[in-house]
Amino acid sequence: MDTAEERKRLKELLLEKSYRQGTFTLTSGKTSDFYIDGKQTTLDAEGGYLCGRLLFELIKNAPEQISSVGGMTLGADPLVTAVSVVSHLDGNPIPAFIVRKEAKGHGTGNYIEGKKNLKEGSYVALVEDVVTTGGTLIQVIERVENEGFKVGLVVTVVDREEGGAEVLSQAGYPLKSIFTRTELIG
């Protein structure tokens, strides 16, 4: 399958498994007449693989050399794993890491799991399944950069086109997406 076919198939899976109409309260607190439950697709074997492939393509074309991929637990967990596995299959392995919502309450007290696989001061890519306002990603960026890493790229499966890309851009982190809301649902 080429990239266009992979995008087409991923769109089908997202619409079948993740897209819902109704009244929903989002993480941002906003209400919406639709919801994209990304985990329904990212936790599917085919959906997870396609997300990993297409996100890895965006990461490979980043202006900076990306040495690892991570994101906030729980939405990013299947994505960072998929991207890391796909990168290995591609012969260009990049390790994954996960950012905790709260510092580990015992042991190391870390916010970042998988930190030993990261090179100090290196560029990382952050991933998210769905971006609305960008608030979660801003929090992840702060935690990652406070640990001494540089965010070289922010990517998502779906940009809801509700201000997140603008918030990230104003902070100096352009958002790249596999799909925008317009591309996914019109």
The 8 nearest C-alpha neighbors of each residue, nearest first, counted from 0:
[[1, 4, 5, 2, 3, 8, 6, 49],
 [2, 0, 4, 3, 5, 6, 7, 53],
 [1, 3, 5, 4, 6, 0, 53, 7],
 [4, 2, 6, 5, 1, 7, 0, 8],
 [3, 5, 7, 1, 6, 2, 0, 8],
 [4, 6, 2, 8, 3, 7, 9, 1],
 [7, 5, 9, 3, 4, 8, 10, 2],
 [8, 6, 4, 10, 5, 9, 3, 11],
 [7, 9, 11, 5, 10, 6, 4, 12],
 [10, 8, 12, 6, 11, 7, 5, 13],
 [9, 11, 13, 7, 8, 12, 6, 14],
 [12, 10, 8, 14, 9, 13, 15, 7],
 [11, 13, 15, 9, 10, 14, 16, 8],
 [14, 12, 17, 10, 16, 15, 11, 40],
 [13, 15, 18, 11, 12, 16, 17, 10],
 [14, 16, 12, 13, 11, 17, 18, 10],
 [15, 17, 13, 39, 12, 14, 40, 18],
 [16, 18, 36, 13, 35, 39, 37, 14],
 [17, 19, 35, 14, 34, 13, 16, 36],
 [20, 18, 34, 33, 35, 17, 21, 36],
 [21, 19, 33, 32, 34, 18, 22, 23],
 [20, 22, 32, 33, 23, 19, 34, 31],
 [23, 21, 32, 31, 33, 30, 20, 24],
 [22, 24, 31, 30, 25, 32, 21, 34],
 [23, 25, 30, 29, 28, 31, 26, 22],
 [24, 26, 28, 27, 29, 30, 23, 31],
 [27, 25, 28, 24, 29, 131, 135, 132],
 [26, 28, 25, 29, 132, 131, 134, 24],
 [29, 27, 25, 26, 24, 30, 23, 31],
 [30, 28, 25, 27, 24, 31, 26, 23],
 [31, 29, 24, 23, 25, 28, 22, 32],
 [30, 32, 23, 33, 22, 24, 29, 34],
 [31, 33, 22, 21, 20, 23, 34, 30],
 [34, 32, 20, 31, 19, 21, 22, 23],
 [35, 33, 19, 18, 36, 20, 23, 31],
 [34, 36, 18, 17, 37, 19, 33, 129],
 [37, 35, 17, 38, 39, 34, 18, 40],
 [38, 36, 39, 40, 17, 128, 35, 41],
 [37, 39, 41, 40, 42, 36, 74, 17],
 [40, 38, 37, 17, 16, 42, 41, 36],
 [39, 41, 46, 43, 38, 42, 37, 16],
 [40, 42, 47, 38, 46, 43, 39, 37],
 [43, 41, 40, 38, 47, 39, 44, 77],
 [42, 44, 46, 40, 41, 47, 45, 39],
 [45, 43, 47, 46, 48, 42, 41, 40],
 [44, 46, 48, 47, 43, 49, 40, 41],
 [47, 45, 40, 43, 49, 41, 48, 44],
 [48, 46, 41, 50, 44, 45, 49, 43],
 [47, 49, 51, 45, 46, 50, 81, 52],
 [48, 50, 52, 46, 51, 47, 53, 45],
 [51, 49, 47, 53, 48, 52, 54, 46],
 [50, 52, 82, 81, 48, 54, 49, 53],
 [53, 51, 49, 55, 50, 54, 85, 48],
 [52, 54, 56, 50, 55, 51, 49, 57],
 [53, 55, 57, 51, 56, 52, 50, 58],
 [54, 56, 58, 52, 57, 53, 82, 51],
 [55, 57, 53, 59, 54, 58, 52, 60],
 [58, 56, 54, 55, 60, 59, 61, 53],
 [57, 59, 55, 61, 60, 56, 54, 124],
 [60, 58, 56, 57, 61, 55, 65, 64],
 [59, 61, 58, 57, 62, 56, 63, 55],
 [62, 60, 58, 63, 59, 57, 152, 64],
 [61, 63, 60, 64, 151, 152, 65, 59],
 [64, 62, 61, 65, 151, 122, 152, 60],
 [63, 65, 66, 122, 62, 61, 151, 59],
 [66, 64, 122, 123, 67, 63, 124, 151],
 [65, 67, 93, 123, 122, 64, 121, 68],
 [68, 66, 93, 94, 123, 95, 65, 124],
 [67, 69, 124, 95, 123, 125, 79, 96],
 [70, 68, 96, 125, 97, 95, 79, 126],
 [69, 71, 75, 125, 126, 97, 98, 127],
 [72, 70, 98, 75, 97, 73, 99, 139],
 [73, 71, 74, 76, 75, 99, 98, 97],
 [72, 74, 76, 75, 71, 77, 70, 99],
 [75, 73, 72, 76, 128, 127, 38, 71],
 [74, 76, 70, 78, 127, 71, 73, 72],
 [77, 75, 73, 78, 79, 72, 74, 80],
 [78, 76, 80, 79, 75, 81, 41, 42],
 [79, 77, 81, 75, 80, 76, 82, 51],
 [80, 78, 82, 81, 69, 95, 76, 77],
 [79, 81, 83, 77, 78, 82, 84, 95],
 [82, 80, 51, 78, 84, 83, 79, 77],
 [83, 81, 51, 85, 79, 80, 84, 55],
 [82, 84, 86, 80, 81, 85, 93, 94],
 [83, 85, 87, 81, 86, 82, 80, 88],
 [86, 84, 88, 82, 87, 83, 81, 52],
 [87, 85, 92, 89, 83, 91, 84, 88],
 [86, 88, 92, 84, 90, 89, 85, 91],
 [87, 89, 85, 90, 86, 84, 91, 92],
 [90, 88, 86, 87, 91, 85, 92, 84],
 [89, 91, 87, 88, 92, 86, 85, 93],
 [90, 92, 86, 89, 87, 93, 88, 85],
 [93, 91, 87, 86, 90, 83, 94, 89],
 [92, 94, 67, 83, 66, 86, 91, 95],
 [95, 93, 67, 83, 116, 68, 92, 96],
 [94, 96, 68, 69, 79, 67, 83, 80],
 [97, 95, 69, 113, 112, 68, 114, 111],
 [96, 98, 112, 69, 70, 111, 71, 72],
 [97, 99, 111, 71, 110, 70, 72, 112],
 [100, 98, 110, 101, 72, 111, 71, 102],
 [99, 101, 98, 72, 102, 71, 110, 139],
 [102, 100, 99, 103, 110, 104, 98, 109],
 [103, 101, 110, 109, 108, 104, 99, 100],
 [102, 104, 108, 109, 105, 110, 101, 107],
 [103, 105, 108, 102, 106, 101, 107, 109],
 [106, 104, 103, 108, 107, 102, 109, 110],
 [105, 107, 108, 104, 103, 109, 102, 110],
 [108, 106, 109, 105, 103, 104, 102, 110],
 [107, 109, 103, 102, 105, 104, 106, 110],
 [110, 108, 102, 107, 103, 111, 112, 99],
 [109, 111, 102, 99, 98, 103, 101, 112],
 [112, 110, 98, 109, 97, 114, 99, 113],
 [111, 113, 97, 114, 96, 98, 110, 109],
 [114, 112, 96, 115, 116, 111, 95, 97],
 [113, 115, 117, 116, 112, 111, 96, 118],
 [116, 114, 117, 113, 118, 112, 96, 119],
 [115, 117, 114, 113, 94, 118, 95, 96],
 [118, 116, 114, 115, 119, 67, 66, 113],
 [117, 119, 121, 120, 116, 66, 115, 148],
 [118, 120, 121, 117, 148, 147, 146, 122],
 [121, 119, 148, 147, 118, 149, 122, 117],
 [122, 120, 148, 118, 119, 149, 66, 123],
 [121, 123, 149, 65, 151, 150, 66, 148],
 [124, 122, 67, 150, 65, 151, 68, 66],
 [125, 123, 152, 68, 153, 151, 150, 65],
 [124, 126, 153, 69, 70, 68, 154, 152],
 [127, 125, 154, 70, 155, 153, 75, 69],
 [126, 128, 155, 75, 129, 70, 74, 154],
 [127, 129, 156, 155, 37, 74, 75, 157],
 [128, 130, 157, 127, 158, 156, 155, 131],
 [131, 129, 158, 133, 159, 163, 132, 157],
 [130, 132, 163, 159, 161, 133, 162, 158],
 [133, 131, 163, 162, 134, 161, 130, 27],
 [134, 132, 163, 136, 135, 131, 130, 137],
 [135, 133, 137, 136, 132, 138, 27, 163],
 [136, 134, 138, 137, 133, 139, 71, 132],
 [135, 137, 139, 133, 138, 134, 140, 71],
 [138, 136, 140, 134, 139, 135, 133, 141],
 [137, 139, 135, 141, 136, 140, 142, 134],
 [140, 138, 136, 142, 141, 137, 143, 135],
 [141, 139, 137, 143, 138, 142, 144, 136],
 [142, 140, 138, 144, 139, 143, 145, 137],
 [141, 143, 145, 139, 140, 144, 138, 146],
 [144, 142, 140, 146, 145, 141, 148, 139],
 [143, 145, 148, 147, 146, 141, 142, 149],
 [144, 146, 142, 147, 143, 141, 148, 140],
 [145, 147, 144, 143, 148, 142, 111, 141],
 [148, 146, 144, 145, 120, 119, 143, 149],
 [147, 149, 120, 144, 121, 143, 146, 122],
 [150, 148, 122, 144, 121, 151, 123, 120],
 [151, 149, 123, 122, 152, 124, 148, 140],
 [150, 152, 122, 123, 124, 63, 149, 65],
 [151, 153, 124, 150, 125, 154, 61, 172],
 [152, 154, 125, 174, 124, 126, 175, 173],
 [155, 153, 175, 126, 176, 174, 125, 152],
 [156, 154, 176, 127, 128, 126, 157, 129],
 [155, 157, 177, 128, 176, 129, 178, 127],
 [158, 156, 129, 178, 179, 155, 176, 159],
 [157, 159, 179, 130, 160, 129, 180, 176],
 [158, 160, 180, 131, 161, 130, 179, 157],
 [161, 159, 158, 162, 180, 179, 131, 163],
 [162, 160, 131, 159, 163, 132, 158, 164],
 [161, 163, 132, 165, 164, 160, 166, 131],
 [164, 162, 132, 133, 166, 131, 165, 161],
 [163, 165, 167, 174, 166, 162, 168, 173],
 [164, 166, 168, 162, 163, 167, 169, 173],
 [167, 165, 163, 169, 168, 164, 162, 133],
 [166, 168, 172, 170, 164, 165, 169, 173],
 [167, 169, 173, 172, 171, 165, 170, 166],
 [170, 168, 166, 171, 167, 165, 172, 173],
 [169, 171, 167, 168, 172, 166, 137, 173],
 [172, 170, 168, 169, 167, 173, 166, 174],
 [173, 171, 168, 167, 170, 174, 153, 152],
 [174, 172, 168, 167, 171, 175, 153, 164],
 [175, 173, 153, 164, 154, 172, 176, 167],
 [176, 174, 154, 153, 155, 173, 177, 57],
 [177, 175, 155, 178, 154, 156, 157, 158],
 [176, 178, 156, 157, 155, 53, 179, 54],
 [179, 177, 157, 176, 182, 183, 156, 158],
 [178, 180, 158, 182, 181, 157, 159, 183],
 [179, 181, 159, 183, 182, 184, 158, 160],
 [180, 182, 185, 179, 183, 184, 178, 160],
 [181, 183, 179, 180, 178, 185, 184, 10],
 [182, 184, 180, 181, 178, 185, 179, 10],
 [185, 183, 181, 180, 182, 14, 179, 18],
 [184, 181, 182, 183, 180, 179, 178, 159]]
